[in-house]
Amino acid sequence: MRYHLIAMGGAVMHNLALALHDLGETVSGSDDEIFDPAKSRLQQAGILPESFGWFPDKITSDLDLIILGMHAKADNPELKRALELGLKVVSFPEFLFEKTQEKTRVVIGGSHGKTTITSMIMHVLRFAGVDFDYMVGAQVEGFDRMVRFSNEASVAIFEGDEYLSSALDPRPKFHWYRPHVAVLSGVAWDHINVFPRFEQYVDQFRIFSDLIEPNGRLIYFEGDEHLRAIGKGLRDDLTGIPYQAHPSSTSNGVSYLLQGEQAYPLQVFGEHNLQNIQAAHHVIRSLDIPDAVFYEAMTHFKGAAKRMQLLGSNEHSAVYLDFAHSPSKLKATVKALREQFPERKLIACMELHTYSSLNREFLSEYKGSMEPAQEALVFFDRSVLALKRLPDISKEEVKEAFASEVSVMNDAAEIRAFLESLQLDNTNLLLMSSGNFSGIRFDELAQHLLNR
């Protein structure tokens, strides 16, 4: 078949293009900008567009399917041409569902933890030698792609995002997938540009649970009051499986999973990861994988990219990178690192980068989210505010919203100089952002600080 991807440069979209190319399909695409690693990976596969931009002439009647990325707007010239020609246009979540209709679908949703839980399940299945299709929102060690299709696999594992599917399809992505086994890890208000009321946001998870296939399962975090309510209201044919954090212990900075008389050492840590592990364990059991395989596999799991990712360490200090940007993610990440290394000082630096985090009306949700850190800094780039067409905010407003002892910076040169001058003596540095602090190379920064 001939596929054309509009807005093919995104994390999932370029991986989707590569997955289709791997299957021997004919793939083309467009985007106004494509950055590395997507640019290099598409180029290596021979499917990088010759020029960046939108070219309606690329849209011809011999194309079998147009896959529309979220980055493309409703007035996109290529999209308009496809509609004029009467070509079939689908969002990528609709396409994922169509490719896996005959498979057992496992979908992991929630405001936080879904990438990590998905990564854990993928890791265990690979360790167990099980063939499966997947889509995950981060690079996972041992996997070349974030998307994979096959003709042989009978199981598909999808990370279920609650953001909108495309400019033509305003339903949340995870409403497309209709899982046989579903996970909900927690509900904490996000995407306020789409869901301006918290109740409206919660409803999306309730709708998701209603879309589980007949006689399916919902695995949900019992500590979340909203998920408890959803669990109590499930259809009669569905099985609700509540979970808490997996039993554990910690010794000398290492966390252990406790199962009977056995203790299994982990390479990840924190209360949220223990919750994530328990969710993944329930999924693995639902797929009839033995417990012994699960626990052995988890001792080798290192985490997903930008999810408490260790950038570097020495005998007394470490630098971690995390995708945390919403208040609940921030609280959990800072707390986890502080508790894992109580003898070390913690410097936590967070960038306000998403639409919600830069919205003046949402800032108060961050109250107290960085309190466990002995030193906390919040950075935002005013040019990002302008790009997102949001009203300007001041450093004073940000400081007041966090309601704790935080420093606030909004100058890229200033934040760079501050980070490069740090002395990490018996200290951990935690960097949290869905961006890159206006161009900081995290690996280089970590090596600079740890080797000085």
Beta strands, then each sheet from edge to edge (+ up, - down):
strand 1: 2-6
strand 2: 26-30
strand 3: 65-68
strand 4: 89-91
strand 5: 104-109
strand 6: 133-135
strand 7: 147-148
strand 8: 155-159
strand 9: 164-166
strand 10: 169-172
strand 11: 181-184
strand 12: 217-221
strand 13: 239-243
strand 14: 248-251
strand 15: 254-259
strand 16: 262-265
strand 17: 309-313
strand 18: 318-322
strand 19: 345-352
strand 20: 375-380
strand 21: 406-409
strand 22: 427-432
sheet 1: 2+ 1+ 3+ 4+
sheet 2: 7+ 6- 8- 5- 11- 12- 13-
sheet 3: 9+ 10-
sheet 4: 14+ 15- 16+
sheet 5: 17+ 18- 22- 19- 20- 21-
end
